[in-house]
């Protein structure tokens, strides 16, 4: 019997690393034009999204997710940390009124207590997090759910004082009063260290020091960690490993990292023009999906599964700050895609981008404005393309070759095509919120010539395709290895069980 119990324990321990990394999506609602929660759930199911994070415990949202297989991460906002930390009864009442009426019909698996509390400039939120977490956990224990619903909090990379090289990763000592008890809580309760990681900001703030390809998972070169000799081909892995090394330095080696936010904006302010774009967003998010579902792990933890949540389902127009803060959405309010993503990773989650990875639509294809679009829609898309879209709109100015006919549709068509060709000739580059249309007939006239890629990038396309194939192959090898390991574990367990029964 003792051998059987040991075998079962070993099986559960080893199988914990056999599942693939999970890709979820953040469902923020700081916007005025969002579809109803019920429609959002249908959208999520349509795109095979299995894991969703929300930032509160809104009853309408929880009801909408009832009777689905979608796993939900809910949150306690920073504004509620004080009452939750002060009285156990406040946490008990919240659980009773805001969670239990919907559970388990709604599949709630995580509760985040506070969000990036160390970055909150207006309160001492971080000092309240651990007491609030303890009270939420106690409330769960009272109803027997502490093993089914994990409790944690989300942090930003700002909790590190050093992140490069990764092996030198260290937590900011000014947060020691908060971090150590929080880490002790996570280790004791086998909860993940939840972090929001955005390589985008590193590139945006230091474009001369950070390669765009490096942050987009597209780099052919590697950055070496001089202390370990490990090679890093993308910034995401470097940031994750910096956190793992920081945890190890404090002797918290068993805590797993979960990335609760990452992503890329499709639009930004003038200072963000070189970074924020639909093409870069599609490239980053496609590659992070592939990286996650194939269990590539990081250089210090190769092959280790990690869950990642992409931010965010929709743009959120009520947010303040630079334009990028309001433009991280994967879908428009009408539920059409801003760009295409395969959340299952069955197609590798990868799309070659305009820098040479995908020639789809580039040869003998043009993009024009829909004649059915409204003037407001066309004007908005045209203004964006000539502004943040970085299109040279000189040709549609008075006395220039494409000014006549002086109509909004004609001007928009020329500009749409210019953006389309300059950004890879992909479907997303001809979207413009649904008012762009791809055509196979050259719309050029008189001296107004609509540019086309014309298949001139064959060499770059082939090179990128080889790179993509090699990268996908590496990911598939990792996935096959993990599956093979799991099968071996199951076989050994079966033999051990048979022997134990025979004894």
NUZAPA-775330 format. One line per 5 residues: number of its first residue (from 1); their letters; for each residue y, x, z of C-alpha. Coordinates in nm, 4 decimals, always signed. Layout:
NUM) A) Y/X/Z | ...;
// end
This chain:
1) XXXXX) +0.0000/+0.0000/+0.0000 | +0.2365/+0.2845/+0.0871 | +0.1831/+0.4401/-0.2557 | +0.2495/+0.1065/-0.4225 | +0.5766/+0.0586/-0.2342;
6) XXXXX) +0.6815/+0.4130/-0.3223 | +0.5979/+0.3500/-0.6894 | +0.8042/+0.0314/-0.6951 | +1.0985/+0.2080/-0.5312 | +1.0760/+0.4936/-0.7790;
11) XXXXX) +1.0578/+0.2505/-1.0698 | +1.3688/+0.0626/-0.9603 | +1.5568/+0.3876/-0.9088 | +1.4671/+0.5278/-1.2493 | +1.5102/+0.2044/-1.4410;
16) XXXXX) +1.8674/+0.1876/-1.3140 | +1.9503/+0.4498/-1.5761 | +1.7493/+0.2863/-1.8559 | +1.9861/+0.0095/-1.9565 | +2.2418/+0.0768/-2.2223;
21) XXXXX) +2.6069/+0.1172/-2.1423 | +2.7757/-0.2218/-2.1360 | +3.0911/-0.3108/-2.3247 | +3.3141/-0.5826/-2.1827 | +3.6606/-0.7163/-2.2548;
26) XXXXX) +3.9586/-0.7836/-2.0283 | +4.0976/-1.1363/-2.0442 | +4.4611/-1.1088/-1.9368 | +4.6720/-1.4243/-1.9449 | +5.0353/-1.3092/-1.9135;
31) XXXXX) +5.1323/-1.4954/-2.2283 | +5.2783/-1.8290/-2.3373 | +5.0740/-1.9031/-2.6470 | +4.7093/-1.8530/-2.5496 | +4.4257/-2.0885/-2.6398;
36) XXXXX) +4.2635/-2.2921/-2.3632 | +3.9978/-2.1199/-2.1473 | +3.7301/-2.3366/-2.3105 | +3.8314/-2.2106/-2.6574 | +3.8459/-1.8553/-2.5263;
41) XXXXX) +3.4874/-1.8800/-2.4034 | +3.3756/-2.0013/-2.7456 | +3.5575/-1.7073/-2.9044 | +3.3889/-1.4647/-2.6654 | +3.0451/-1.6083/-2.7397;
46) XXXXX) +3.1127/-1.6010/-3.1132 | +3.1739/-1.2259/-3.0955 | +2.8713/-1.1501/-2.8762 | +3.0800/-1.0355/-2.5812 | +2.8633/-1.0430/-2.2678;
51) XXXXX) +3.0975/-0.9056/-2.0009 | +3.4508/-1.0195/-1.9191 | +3.7094/-0.9167/-1.6628 | +3.9786/-1.1528/-1.5348 | +4.2465/-1.0597/-1.2849;
56) XXXXX) +4.2280/-1.3547/-1.0464 | +3.9987/-1.6481/-0.9648 | +4.1650/-1.9217/-1.1686 | +3.9602/-2.2398/-1.1368 | +4.0029/-2.3494/-1.4996;
61) XXXXX) +3.8808/-2.0128/-1.6237 | +3.5833/-2.0084/-1.3868 | +3.4864/-2.3603/-1.4963 | +3.5058/-2.2598/-1.8614 | +3.2514/-1.9791/-1.8107;
66) XXXXX) +3.0001/-2.2108/-1.6403 | +2.6519/-2.2338/-1.7925 | +2.6971/-1.9241/-2.0065 | +2.5213/-1.5883/-1.9817 | +2.8552/-1.4059/-1.9698;
71) XXXXX) +2.8963/-1.1871/-1.6609 | +3.2383/-1.2222/-1.5022 | +3.4441/-0.9762/-1.3016 | +3.7082/-1.1600/-1.0980 | +4.0007/-1.0208/-0.8991;
76) XXXXX) +4.2081/-1.0451/-0.5857 | +4.5689/-0.9683/-0.6964 | +4.7816/-0.7161/-0.5074 | +4.9985/-1.0026/-0.3861 | +4.7019/-1.1335/-0.1836;
81) XXXXX) +4.6041/-0.8021/-0.0252 | +4.8124/-0.8517/+0.2887 | +4.6603/-1.1852/+0.4024 | +4.3125/-1.0702/+0.3006 | +4.3465/-0.7505/+0.5041;
86) XXXXX) +4.4933/-0.9182/+0.8113 | +4.2470/-1.2001/+0.8792 | +3.8793/-1.2393/+0.8030 | +3.9320/-1.6145/+0.7825 | +4.1614/-1.5717/+0.4813;
91) XXXXX) +3.8852/-1.3978/+0.2860 | +3.6313/-1.6552/+0.4054 | +3.8512/-1.9440/+0.2934 | +3.9190/-1.7886/-0.0453 | +3.5495/-1.7340/-0.1065;
96) XXXXX) +3.4681/-2.0891/+0.0035 | +3.7377/-2.2570/-0.2069 | +3.7833/-2.0282/-0.5064 | +3.4423/-1.8724/-0.5733 | +3.1483/-2.0620/-0.4238;
101) XXXXX) +3.2242/-2.3942/-0.5998 | +3.1602/-2.2189/-0.9336 | +2.8808/-1.9799/-0.8390 | +2.6090/-1.9281/-0.9614 | +2.6763/-2.1670/-1.2527;
106) XXXXX) +2.9467/-1.9172/-1.3440 | +2.7857/-1.5741/-1.3365 | +3.0194/-1.3708/-1.1139 | +2.8993/-1.0139/-1.0614 | +3.2039/-0.8165/-0.9417;
111) XXXXX) +3.5129/-0.8770/-0.7310 | +3.8006/-0.6304/-0.7671 | +4.0223/-0.6241/-0.4595 | +4.3633/-0.5015/-0.5756 | +4.4513/-0.3422/-0.9084;
116) XXXXX) +4.5955/+0.0105/-0.9461 | +4.7406/-0.0216/-0.5965 | +4.8579/+0.3412/-0.5842 | +5.0870/+0.2685/-0.8806 | +5.2513/-0.0333/-0.7143;
121) XXXXX) +5.6076/+0.0844/-0.6364 | +5.7152/-0.2203/-0.4369 | +5.4558/-0.2431/-0.1626 | +5.2210/-0.0350/+0.0488 | +4.9352/-0.2063/-0.1352;
126) XXXXX) +4.6955/+0.0875/-0.1215 | +4.6908/+0.0878/+0.2595 | +4.5752/-0.2738/+0.2509 | +4.2946/-0.2335/-0.0021 | +4.0084/-0.1095/+0.2165;
131) XXXXX) +4.0592/-0.3636/+0.4992 | +4.0772/-0.6377/+0.2364 | +3.7615/-0.5067/+0.0670 | +3.5814/-0.5043/+0.4011 | +3.6785/-0.8638/+0.4699;
136) XXXXX) +3.5725/-0.9805/+0.1242 | +3.2380/-0.8035/+0.1679 | +3.1909/-0.9615/+0.5114 | +3.2632/-1.3023/+0.3625 | +2.9971/-1.2401/+0.0980;
141) XXXXX) +2.7471/-1.1268/+0.3624 | +2.7963/-1.4505/+0.5535 | +2.6731/-1.6489/+0.2543 | +2.4066/-1.3998/+0.1471 | +2.5778/-1.2756/-0.1685;
146) XXXXX) +2.6710/-0.9180/-0.0787 | +2.3869/-0.7764/-0.2913 | +2.4516/-1.0035/-0.5883 | +2.8291/-0.9599/-0.6101 | +2.9666/-0.6072/-0.5794;
151) XXXXX) +3.3091/-0.5382/-0.4288 | +3.5397/-0.2595/-0.5469 | +3.9004/-0.1944/-0.6531 | +4.0534/-0.0584/-0.9730 | +4.2612/+0.2596/-0.9904;
156) XXXXX) +4.4479/+0.4545/-1.2563 | +4.4008/+0.8184/-1.3506 | +4.7151/+0.8779/-1.1459 | +4.4946/+0.9183/-0.8376 | +4.4165/+1.2680/-0.9658;
161) XXXXX) +4.6489/+1.5583/-0.9043 | +4.4599/+1.7676/-1.1634 | +4.2554/+1.6489/-1.4587 | +4.2330/+1.9603/-1.6777 | +4.0130/+2.1423/-1.7149;
166) XXXXX) +3.7735/+1.8646/-1.6116 | +3.5885/+2.0897/-1.3666 | +3.9162/+2.1331/-1.1753 | +3.9546/+1.7587/-1.1317 | +4.0943/+1.6795/-0.7872;
171) XXXXX) +4.2327/+1.3751/-0.6113 | +4.5975/+1.3649/-0.5115 | +4.6105/+1.4637/-0.1450 | +4.8917/+1.2149/-0.0817 | +4.6351/+0.9365/-0.1278;
176) XXXXX) +4.3823/+1.0854/+0.1152 | +4.4557/+0.8183/+0.3797 | +4.3338/+0.5580/+0.1316 | +4.0823/+0.7347/-0.0912 | +3.8328/+0.8677/+0.1624;
181) XXXXX) +3.7695/+0.5346/+0.3392 | +3.7574/+0.3642/-0.0001 | +3.5014/+0.6136/-0.1305 | +3.2972/+0.5772/+0.1871 | +3.2969/+0.2011/+0.1310;
186) XXXXX) +3.1821/+0.2428/-0.2303 | +2.9056/+0.4891/-0.1409 | +2.7756/+0.2787/+0.1482 | +2.7632/-0.0389/-0.0598 | +2.6551/+0.1191/-0.3901;
191) XXXXX) +2.9670/-0.0103/-0.5625 | +3.1186/+0.1623/-0.8667 | +3.4389/+0.3635/-0.8774 | +3.6487/+0.1473/-1.1093 | +3.9166/+0.3198/-1.3134;
196) XXXXX) +4.1564/+0.2271/-1.5943 | +4.1661/+0.5089/-1.8521 | +4.4138/+0.5286/-2.1400 | +4.4002/+0.8445/-2.3562 | +4.6650/+0.6666/-2.5663;
201) XXXXX) +4.9358/+0.7510/-2.3131 | +4.8468/+1.1197/-2.3120 | +4.8969/+1.1348/-2.6874 | +5.2067/+0.9152/-2.6902 | +5.3817/+1.1278/-2.4292;
206) XXXXX) +5.2758/+1.4691/-2.5693 | +5.2003/+1.4336/-2.9412 | +5.2745/+1.8013/-2.9982 | +5.0221/+1.9114/-2.7355 | +4.7460/+1.6540/-2.7839;
211) XXXXX) +4.5646/+1.5940/-3.1117 | +4.5449/+1.2337/-3.2322 | +4.1913/+1.2949/-3.3567 | +4.0951/+1.4231/-3.0118 | +4.2003/+1.1013/-2.8382;
216) XXXXX) +4.0494/+0.8797/-3.1117 | +3.6996/+1.0391/-3.0884 | +3.7522/+1.1819/-3.4370 | +3.7986/+1.5521/-3.3658 | +3.5835/+1.8078/-3.5465;
221) XXXXX) +3.6898/+2.0798/-3.3044 | +3.6125/+2.1106/-2.9341 | +3.8026/+2.1888/-2.6156 | +3.6182/+2.4220/-2.3816 | +3.6205/+2.4009/-2.0036;
226) XXXXX) +3.6565/+2.7698/-1.9067 | +3.4884/+2.7153/-1.5690 | +3.1716/+2.5475/-1.6931 | +3.1545/+2.6355/-2.0619 | +3.1157/+2.2651/-2.1435;
231) XXXXX) +3.2643/+2.1505/-2.4750 | +3.4719/+1.8327/-2.5065 | +3.5250/+1.6548/-2.8386 | +3.7360/+1.3704/-2.6998 | +3.9821/+1.3117/-2.4177;
236) XXXXX) +3.7990/+1.0102/-2.2749 | +3.4996/+1.2233/-2.1744 | +3.7284/+1.4869/-2.0287 | +3.9048/+1.2289/-1.8119 | +3.5784/+1.0750/-1.6912;
241) XXXXX) +3.4346/+1.4146/-1.6035 | +3.7532/+1.5095/-1.4180 | +3.6907/+1.2075/-1.1966 | +3.3253/+1.3002/-1.1458 | +3.4227/+1.6535/-1.0442;
246) XXXXX) +3.6852/+1.5149/-0.8070 | +3.4208/+1.2905/-0.6482 | +3.1812/+1.5833/-0.6183 | +3.4485/+1.7968/-0.4521 | +3.4648/+1.5365/-0.1742;
251) XXXXX) +3.0835/+1.5191/-0.1596 | +3.0573/+1.1708/-0.3132 | +2.7955/+1.2555/-0.5738 | +2.6151/+0.9209/-0.5875 | +2.9104/+0.7002/-0.6865;
256) XXXXX) +2.9019/+0.5772/-1.0451 | +3.2165/+0.5424/-1.2552 | +3.2995/+0.2187/-1.4359 | +3.5913/+0.2071/-1.6797 | +3.7540/-0.1316/-1.6171;
261) XXXXX) +4.0287/-0.0885/-1.8767 | +4.0714/+0.1191/-2.1885 | +4.2048/+0.0467/-2.5331 | +4.4817/+0.1090/-2.7823 | +4.7957/-0.0911/-2.8763;
266) XXXXX) +4.8606/-0.2178/-3.2273 | +5.2381/-0.2045/-3.2036 | +5.4946/-0.0056/-3.0096 | +5.8586/+0.0787/-2.9597 | +6.0278/+0.3393/-3.1833;
271) XXXXX) +5.9052/+0.6265/-2.9636 | +5.5483/+0.4995/-3.0130 | +5.5493/+0.4677/-3.3935 | +5.3150/+0.7595/-3.4497 | +5.0560/+0.6267/-3.2066;
276) XXXXX) +5.0554/+0.2485/-3.1801 | +4.9046/+0.0901/-3.4918 | +4.6224/-0.1499/-3.5871 | +4.4369/+0.1311/-3.7594 | +4.4410/+0.3622/-3.4571;
281) XXXXX) +4.3478/+0.0722/-3.2307 | +4.0498/-0.0182/-3.4467 | +3.9373/+0.3429/-3.4660 | +3.9613/+0.4065/-3.0912 | +3.7951/+0.0840/-2.9825;
286) XXXXX) +3.5204/+0.1072/-3.2456 | +3.4392/+0.4589/-3.1340 | +3.4447/+0.3788/-2.7628 | +3.1966/+0.0966/-2.8276 | +2.9645/+0.3295/-3.0171;
291) XXXXX) +3.0024/+0.5957/-2.7504 | +2.9140/+0.3468/-2.4773 | +2.6215/+0.1536/-2.6231 | +2.4414/+0.4689/-2.7398 | +2.4562/+0.6193/-2.3890;
296) XXXXX) +2.6082/+0.9450/-2.5055 | +2.7440/+1.0067/-2.1578 | +2.9792/+1.2977/-2.0980 | +2.9281/+1.6743/-2.1204 | +2.8655/+1.6964/-1.7449;
301) XXXXX) +2.6420/+1.3862/-1.7449 | +2.4824/+1.3638/-2.0903 | +2.2903/+1.0466/-2.1674 | +2.4145/+0.8620/-1.8607 | +2.5013/+0.4949/-1.9093;
306) XXXXX) +2.8492/+0.3764/-1.8178 | +3.0123/+0.0353/-1.8437 | +3.3453/+0.0098/-2.0272 | +3.5885/-0.2831/-2.0562 | +3.8301/-0.2954/-2.3503;
311) XXXXX) +4.1835/-0.4165/-2.2902 | +4.2600/-0.6861/-2.3972 | +4.1573/-1.0140/-2.5619 | +4.5132/-1.1189/-2.6527 | +4.8654/-0.9824/-2.6700;
316) XXXXX) +5.0619/-1.0707/-2.3565 | +5.4236/-1.1480/-2.4401 | +5.5329/-1.1986/-2.0789 | +5.4773/-0.8349/-1.9867 | +5.7782/-0.6069/-1.9496;
321) XXXXX) +5.8386/-0.2497/-2.0619 | +5.7921/-0.0899/-2.4032 | +5.6620/-0.2975/-2.6933 | +5.3146/-0.1499/-2.6533 | +5.2770/-0.3235/-2.3167;
326) XXXXX) +5.2666/-0.6567/-2.4992 | +5.0459/-0.5569/-2.7937 | +4.6939/-0.4611/-2.6907 | +4.5280/-0.7806/-2.8182 | +4.2047/-0.7923/-3.0150;
331) XXXXX) +4.2673/-1.1510/-3.1278 | +4.5632/-1.3628/-3.2323 | +4.6325/-1.6901/-3.0456 | +4.4713/-1.8755/-3.3379 | +4.1548/-1.6787/-3.2500;
336) XXXXX) +4.1445/-1.4728/-3.5689 | +4.0773/-1.1020/-3.5286 | +4.3625/-0.8525/-3.5307 | +4.1018/-0.6084/-3.6619 | +3.7235/-0.6037/-3.6817;
341) XXXXX) +3.5028/-0.4829/-3.3964 | +3.1279/-0.5049/-3.3487 | +3.0881/-0.5521/-2.9741 | +2.7094/-0.5269/-2.9843 | +2.7165/-0.1783/-3.1313;
346) XXXXX) +2.4363/-0.2717/-3.3736 | +2.6399/-0.1228/-3.6556 | +2.7303/+0.1752/-3.4442 | +3.0503/+0.0019/-3.3385 | +3.2170/+0.2354/-3.5837;
351) XXXXX) +3.4475/+0.1924/-3.8784 | +3.5784/+0.4874/-4.0736 | +3.9570/+0.4857/-4.0671 | +4.2424/+0.5579/-4.3012 | +4.2213/+0.9291/-4.2458;
356) XXXXX) +3.9174/+0.9451/-4.4704 | +3.6376/+0.7401/-4.3183 | +3.6311/+0.4225/-4.5249 | +3.7057/+0.3736/-4.8908 | +3.6274/+0.0016/-4.8716;
361) XXXXX) +3.8909/-0.1851/-5.0704 | +4.0829/+0.1251/-5.1740 | +3.9882/+0.1285/-5.5416 | +4.1584/-0.1295/-5.7608 | +4.2641/-0.3511/-5.4712;
366) XXXXX) +4.6127/-0.4640/-5.3822 | +4.7674/-0.6698/-5.1034 | +5.0279/-0.9403/-5.1633 | +5.1974/-1.2131/-4.9607 | +5.0418/-1.5580/-4.9518;
371) XXXXX) +5.2451/-1.8169/-5.1394 | +5.1464/-2.0673/-4.8706 | +5.3042/-1.8671/-4.5868 | +5.6160/-1.9998/-4.4197 | +5.9503/-1.8225/-4.4471;
376) XXXXX) +5.9421/-1.7419/-4.0748 | +5.5972/-1.5831/-4.1019 | +5.6918/-1.3773/-4.4064 | +6.0235/-1.2667/-4.2583 | +5.8548/-1.1562/-3.9360;
381) XXXXX) +5.5812/-0.9639/-4.1177 | +5.8322/-0.8044/-4.3573 | +6.0607/-0.6946/-4.0751 | +5.7658/-0.5450/-3.8894 | +5.6366/-0.3557/-4.1944;
386) XXXXX) +5.9823/-0.2109/-4.2731 | +6.0313/-0.1225/-3.9041 | +5.7378/-0.0320/-3.6769 | +5.5036/-0.0329/-3.9790 | +5.6869/+0.2702/-4.1222;
391) XXXXX) +5.6942/+0.1402/-4.4815 | +5.9673/+0.2733/-4.7115 | +6.1360/-0.0494/-4.8235 | +6.3980/+0.1103/-5.0469 | +6.2418/-0.0341/-5.3642;
396) XXXXX) +6.3239/-0.3933/-5.2672 | +6.6927/-0.3240/-5.2021 | +6.9658/-0.4385/-5.4506 | +6.9724/-0.2409/-5.7776 | +6.6272/-0.0976/-5.7019;
401) XXXXX) +6.3231/-0.1642/-5.9314 | +6.1538/-0.4244/-5.7070 | +6.4605/-0.6207/-5.5940 | +6.4178/-0.8814/-5.8697 | +6.2986/-1.1479/-5.8386;
406) XXXXX) +6.5058/-1.1760/-5.5237 | +6.2558/-1.3865/-5.3281 | +6.0964/-1.3381/-4.9907 | +5.7429/-1.3671/-5.1321 | +5.8084/-1.1020/-5.3965;
411) XXXXX) +5.9687/-0.8567/-5.1532 | +5.6990/-0.9133/-4.8921 | +5.4249/-0.8602/-5.1508 | +5.5539/-0.5184/-5.2501 | +5.5952/-0.4090/-4.8890;
416) XXXXX) +5.2576/-0.5514/-4.7812 | +5.0838/-0.3547/-5.0551 | +5.2612/-0.0333/-4.9593 | +5.1450/-0.0686/-4.5994 | +4.7962/-0.1673/-4.7157;
421) XXXXX) +4.7510/+0.1407/-4.9344 | +4.9059/+0.3790/-4.6826 | +4.6771/+0.2571/-4.4040 | +4.3352/+0.2828/-4.5572 | +4.3142/-0.0212/-4.7838;
426) XXXXX) +4.1138/-0.2061/-4.5200 | +4.1066/-0.5793/-4.4535 | +4.3015/-0.5359/-4.1325 | +4.5778/-0.3479/-4.3173 | +4.6292/-0.6599/-4.5320;
431) XXXXX) +4.6229/-0.9095/-4.2481 | +4.9862/-0.9432/-4.1377 | +4.8923/-1.2241/-3.9059 | +4.7065/-1.4079/-4.1803 | +4.9806/-1.4106/-4.4464;
436) XXXXX) +4.8502/-1.1146/-4.6471 | +4.6039/-1.1670/-4.9354 | +4.3876/-0.9060/-5.1092 | +4.3737/-0.9283/-5.4901 | +4.1956/-0.7350/-5.7645;
441) XXXXX) +4.4672/-0.7791/-6.0303 | +4.7534/-0.5316/-6.0391 | +5.0723/-0.7184/-5.9359 | +5.3007/-0.4507/-6.0885 | +5.5695/-0.5680/-6.3320;
446) XXXXX) +5.8425/-0.4041/-6.5407 | +5.9479/-0.0930/-6.3472 | +5.8166/-0.2233/-6.0129 | +5.4920/-0.0334/-5.9636 | +5.2571/-0.1336/-5.6821;
451) XXXXX) +5.0883/+0.1805/-5.5529 | +4.7100/+0.2067/-5.5246 | +4.4796/+0.4647/-5.3730 | +4.2860/+0.4694/-5.6994 | +3.9854/+0.6477/-5.5514;
456) XXXXX) +4.1734/+0.9781/-5.5160 | +4.0289/+1.0550/-5.1736 | +3.6651/+1.0914/-5.2743 | +3.6255/+1.4354/-5.1227 | +3.7787/+1.3362/-4.7894;
461) XXXXX) +3.5762/+1.0164/-4.7831 | +3.2472/+1.1985/-4.8397 | +3.3272/+1.4568/-4.5734 | +3.4140/+1.1911/-4.3207 | +3.1027/+0.9918/-4.4056;
466) XXXXX) +2.8887/+1.2975/-4.3323 | +3.0696/+1.3500/-4.0014 | +3.0253/+0.9857/-3.9084 | +2.6576/+0.9963/-4.0019 | +2.6009/+1.3031/-3.7864;
471) XXXXX) +2.7821/+1.1493/-3.4927 | +2.5904/+0.8229/-3.5208 | +2.2671/+1.0173/-3.5508 | +2.3460/+1.1972/-3.2266 | +2.4108/+0.8661/-3.0560;
476) XXXXX) +2.0887/+0.7185/-3.1914 | +1.8915/+1.0192/-3.0671 | +2.0372/+0.9632/-2.7198 | +1.9444/+0.5958/-2.7327 | +1.5904/+0.6714/-2.8546;
481) XXXXX) +1.5491/+0.9277/-2.5776 | +1.6552/+0.6785/-2.3116 | +1.4224/+0.4102/-2.4465 | +1.1340/+0.6567/-2.4639 | +1.1978/+0.7655/-2.1067;
486) XXXXX) +1.1942/+0.4047/-1.9908 | +0.8620/+0.3406/-2.1675 | +0.7102/+0.6465/-2.0027 | +0.8336/+0.5268/-1.6631 | +0.6813/+0.1844/-1.7187;
491) XXXXX) +0.3501/+0.3398/-1.8275 | +0.3359/+0.5668/-1.5233 | +0.4208/+0.2739/-1.2994 | +0.1408/+0.0678/-1.4562 | -0.1123/+0.3470/-1.4003;
496) XXXXX) +0.0061/+0.4032/-1.0445 | -0.0200/+0.0314/-0.9680 | -0.3724/+0.0177/-1.1118 | -0.4815/+0.3157/-0.9013 | -0.3237/+0.1691/-0.5880;
501) XXX) -0.5045/-0.1606/-0.6422 | -0.8310/+0.0229/-0.6974 | -0.7890/+0.2043/-0.3678;
// end
